[in-house]
């Protein structure tokens, strides 16, 4: 259960969503390698990325009411966290061998880049706002991985740019959820430094920019409307709803469950239309 919590099942659908963008509309549902990659970006990738994060966040996580759940991640003991490095290696090595066989040596570039991005965040950028936000752009490596594994055309740079921006605004929202425990543990994040209201305005501005970007390059009115409505929600949150008041654990759980429902709907939509994989 601890290992499963470490991998953040609440974020698996987001990773799968990224993974499916390059193969939207392709006949891959009968492909073993497609399903192998889809599984890899859930538990194995999450175990590596978030396991490293948990290993260095013991003090912060033990006071965080979100932790200790499948949606938001583990609250491990020092003994459990001490076992994470070798357990991560044991989980990742078989997949490294499989993907070396299926993709070839170039997959090592993704592995090295992924480790470098995680290391940069956990060793250098954590506690140095706002640079920790930009580091989240590393999630676009999933797009490269999917293209290589499934022999799919590489998506245009605009898809990479949107994916990076999406990951960054999602990270800021996560920081908003964690403002109180982060401040209590003395951890500096962008949201903790500027406060909840300004952080919500930041998320709203990022979403509005993403909506404009999607409309300009992909001409997808439905996705543009979704991003625009999300921006309006954060404006209302900052000015009339919660403002700088913390969300309750039940509310945070509701937000995460709602996002996963939305992620499924968006996954089906972008798969059937290819709307974010080609320029209109």
Secondary structure, 3 states (H helix, E strand, C coil): CHHHHHCCHHHHHHHHHHHHHCCCCCCCCCCHHHHHHHHHHHHHHHHHHHHHHHHHCHHHHCCCCCCCECCCECCCCHHHHHCHHHHHHHHHHHHHHHHHHHCCCCHHHHHHHHHHHHHHHHHHHCCCCCHHHHHHHHHHHHHHHHHHHCCCCCCCHHHHHHHHHHHHHHHHHHHHHCHHHHHHCCCCCHHHHHCHHHHHHHHHHHHHHHHHHHHHHHCCHHHHHHHHHHHHHHHHHHHCCCCCCCCCHHHHHHHHHHHHHHHHHHHHHHHHHCCCCCCC
